[in-house]
């Protein structure tokens, strides 16, 4: 999916727990639909996004922000506090299940805070629950602070600021089979990457665009962004 989807074909999901300045420099795509996961409504509104849906147990969103969403015509979906999924998972499920299916879902999240939340959120992107969507039409991506994460099932196009930008390819859940790349300094041609291997870590773009494909399994292509 190398073409940039039109705004109407993109859904933005804003998670809770994004710290001040964590998304500085991130270029937000145009979106046809915006979903806030609980306290993510505050960040969405600060970014000037119009929230179409607010989802979660609503223990983190302020009454003022909840009211702003509702008054602007956004739908509020309240779940019990004791539930089997995080607010972000509920919001992502709502995004990928929209009809017609979006061509791209972009999650906005933080890179700081609790490590368990960061890891769970990153692994959530590659969940087999979205396999039917992102293997065919919907591309799932995320900005976790300055890091850009792209889920690769089948084939995905990656864009960098310029040559030399880092990208790591990480297998999730099972062996990613037949990994083939173009536009990267250290090419892979039909390689199998198992979870835990470091073979795909710290590759580099040779230009501004690259492609990654797999014949089976799933990868997270992580562009860590600027190192502080």
C-alpha positions as CSV (number, residue, x, y, z in Angstrom):
1,X,0.0,0.0,0.0
2,X,2.4,2.7,-1.2
3,X,-0.3,5.2,-2.1
4,X,-1.3,7.7,0.5
5,X,-5.0,7.1,1.3
6,X,-7.3,10.0,1.0
7,X,-8.5,11.6,4.2
8,X,-11.9,10.1,4.0
9,X,-10.3,6.6,3.9
10,X,-8.3,7.2,7.1
11,X,-9.4,6.7,10.7
12,X,-7.3,8.2,13.6
13,X,-7.5,6.6,17.0
14,X,-6.1,8.7,19.9
15,X,-5.1,6.8,23.0
16,X,-4.9,7.9,26.5
17,X,-1.6,8.7,28.3
18,X,0.1,10.8,25.7
19,X,2.5,13.1,27.5
20,X,3.1,16.8,26.7
21,X,5.2,17.3,23.6
22,X,5.3,13.5,22.8
23,X,3.8,14.1,19.4
24,X,5.7,17.2,18.5
25,X,6.8,17.1,14.9
26,X,4.4,14.3,13.9
27,X,2.5,15.1,10.7
28,X,-1.0,14.1,11.3
29,X,-2.8,12.6,8.2
30,X,-6.1,14.0,7.1
31,X,-8.9,11.8,8.6
32,X,-12.5,11.1,7.8
33,X,-13.2,9.7,11.2
34,X,-11.6,10.2,14.7
35,X,-12.0,7.9,17.7
36,X,-10.7,8.8,21.1
37,X,-10.0,6.2,23.7
38,X,-11.1,7.6,27.0
39,X,-8.7,10.4,28.1
40,X,-7.3,10.5,24.6
41,X,-10.1,12.9,23.9
42,X,-8.1,15.7,25.6
43,X,-5.1,15.1,23.2
44,X,-7.5,14.9,20.2
45,X,-9.1,18.2,21.1
46,X,-5.7,19.8,21.8
47,X,-4.6,18.7,18.3
48,X,-7.7,20.4,16.8
49,X,-9.3,17.1,15.9
50,X,-13.1,16.7,15.8
51,X,-13.9,13.6,17.8
52,X,-16.5,11.4,16.2
53,X,-16.5,8.7,18.8
54,X,-15.4,8.5,22.5
55,X,-14.9,5.0,23.7
56,X,-14.0,3.5,27.1
57,X,-15.0,3.3,30.7
58,X,-14.5,7.1,30.8
59,X,-12.6,7.1,34.0
60,X,-9.8,9.3,32.6
61,X,-11.7,11.8,30.4
62,X,-12.8,15.0,32.1
63,X,-16.5,15.8,32.2
64,X,-15.7,19.0,30.3
65,X,-14.0,17.1,27.4
66,X,-16.8,14.5,27.4
67,X,-19.3,17.2,27.1
68,X,-17.4,18.9,24.3
69,X,-17.4,15.7,22.3
70,X,-21.1,15.2,22.8
71,X,-22.1,18.8,22.1
72,X,-20.1,18.6,18.8
73,X,-22.2,15.6,17.7
74,X,-19.7,12.9,18.7
75,X,-21.0,9.6,19.9
76,X,-20.1,8.5,23.5
77,X,-19.7,4.7,24.2
78,X,-19.4,4.0,27.9
79,X,-18.1,0.6,29.0
80,X,-17.9,-0.8,32.5
81,X,-14.6,-0.4,34.4
82,X,-14.3,-4.2,34.8
83,X,-13.9,-5.3,31.2
84,X,-11.8,-7.7,29.2
85,X,-10.2,-5.2,26.9
86,X,-8.4,-1.9,27.3
87,X,-10.0,1.3,26.0
88,X,-7.5,1.4,23.2
89,X,-8.4,-2.1,22.1
90,X,-12.1,-1.2,22.0
91,X,-11.3,1.9,20.0
92,X,-9.1,0.1,17.5
93,X,-11.8,-2.6,17.1
94,X,-14.3,0.1,16.3
95,X,-11.9,1.6,13.8
96,X,-11.1,-1.5,11.8
97,X,-14.8,-2.7,11.8
98,X,-16.2,0.4,10.1
99,X,-18.1,0.0,6.9
100,X,-16.8,0.6,4.3
101,X,-13.4,-0.6,5.7
102,X,-10.9,2.3,6.1
103,X,-7.8,2.0,4.0
104,X,-5.7,3.1,6.9
105,X,-6.0,3.3,10.7
106,X,-3.5,5.5,12.5
107,X,-3.1,5.2,16.2
108,X,-1.6,8.1,18.2
109,X,0.0,7.1,21.4
110,X,2.8,8.0,23.8
111,X,6.3,6.5,24.1
112,X,6.7,7.2,27.8
113,X,4.6,6.3,30.9
114,X,4.2,2.7,31.9
115,X,6.3,0.1,30.1
116,X,3.5,-2.5,30.2
117,X,1.1,-0.1,28.6
118,X,3.6,0.7,25.8
119,X,4.4,-3.0,25.1
120,X,0.7,-4.0,25.2
121,X,-0.2,-1.2,22.9
122,X,2.5,-2.1,20.4
123,X,1.6,-5.8,20.4
124,X,-2.1,-4.9,20.1
125,X,-1.4,-3.4,16.7
126,X,-0.3,-6.8,15.4
127,X,-3.2,-8.7,17.0
128,X,-4.7,-11.5,14.8
129,X,-8.1,-9.9,15.5
130,X,-7.2,-7.4,12.7
131,X,-5.7,-10.0,10.3
132,X,-8.8,-10.0,8.1
133,X,-8.7,-6.3,7.8
134,X,-5.1,-5.3,7.4
135,X,-4.1,-8.3,5.3
136,X,-6.5,-7.1,2.6
137,X,-7.3,-3.5,2.6
138,X,-6.8,-1.7,5.9
139,X,-3.2,-0.6,6.8
140,X,-2.7,-0.3,10.6
141,X,0.0,2.2,11.7
142,X,0.8,4.1,14.9
143,X,2.8,7.0,16.2
144,X,4.1,6.1,19.6
145,X,5.7,9.4,20.5
146,X,8.3,10.0,17.8
147,X,8.4,6.4,16.7
148,X,6.3,5.3,13.7
149,X,5.1,1.7,13.7
150,X,3.6,0.0,10.6
151,X,2.0,-3.4,10.7
152,X,3.2,-5.6,7.8
153,X,0.9,-8.4,6.6
154,X,1.3,-9.1,2.9
155,X,3.0,-5.9,1.7
156,X,3.5,-2.4,3.1
157,X,5.2,0.7,1.8
158,X,7.3,2.8,4.2
159,X,8.3,6.4,4.0
160,X,11.3,8.1,5.6
161,X,12.4,11.7,6.1
162,X,15.5,10.8,4.1
163,X,18.3,8.3,3.5
164,X,19.9,6.8,6.6
165,X,16.7,6.8,8.7
166,X,16.5,3.7,10.9
167,X,13.9,1.0,10.7
168,X,13.7,-2.3,12.6
169,X,11.6,-5.3,11.4
170,X,10.2,-7.3,14.4
171,X,8.3,-10.5,14.1
172,X,5.3,-10.8,16.4
173,X,3.4,-13.9,17.5
174,X,5.0,-16.4,15.2
175,X,7.6,-16.7,12.5
176,X,7.3,-14.0,9.8
177,X,8.0,-16.0,6.6
178,X,9.4,-14.9,3.3
179,X,10.4,-11.4,4.4
180,X,11.6,-9.4,1.4
181,X,12.6,-5.8,1.3
182,X,13.5,-3.1,-1.2
183,X,14.9,0.3,-0.5
184,X,16.8,-0.7,2.6
185,X,20.6,-0.9,3.1
186,X,20.6,-4.5,4.3
187,X,18.2,-6.3,2.0
188,X,16.2,-9.4,2.9
189,X,15.1,-11.8,0.2
190,X,12.7,-14.5,1.3
191,X,14.1,-14.6,4.9
192,X,12.2,-16.0,7.8
193,X,12.3,-13.9,11.0
194,X,11.3,-15.5,14.2
195,X,10.1,-13.6,17.3
196,X,13.0,-12.5,19.3
197,X,15.6,-12.4,16.6
198,X,17.6,-9.2,16.1
199,X,18.4,-9.8,12.4
200,X,15.9,-7.1,11.4
201,X,17.0,-4.5,13.9
202,X,18.6,-1.2,12.8
203,X,18.3,-1.4,9.1
204,X,18.5,1.9,7.1
205,X,16.6,3.5,4.3
206,X,18.7,4.1,1.2
207,X,16.2,6.8,0.0
208,X,12.8,8.1,1.1
209,X,10.7,5.0,0.3
210,X,11.0,1.3,1.0
211,X,8.8,-1.7,0.8
212,X,8.5,-4.8,3.1
213,X,6.6,-7.9,2.3
214,X,5.9,-11.2,4.0
215,X,4.4,-14.4,2.7
216,X,3.1,-15.4,6.1
217,X,3.0,-14.0,9.6
218,X,3.2,-10.4,10.7
219,X,5.9,-7.9,11.3
220,X,6.1,-4.5,13.1
221,X,8.2,-2.1,11.0
222,X,9.4,0.4,13.7
223,X,11.0,3.7,12.7
224,X,12.3,5.0,16.0
225,X,12.6,8.6,14.9
226,X,15.1,11.0,16.3
227,X,17.2,9.8,19.2
228,X,17.2,12.2,22.2
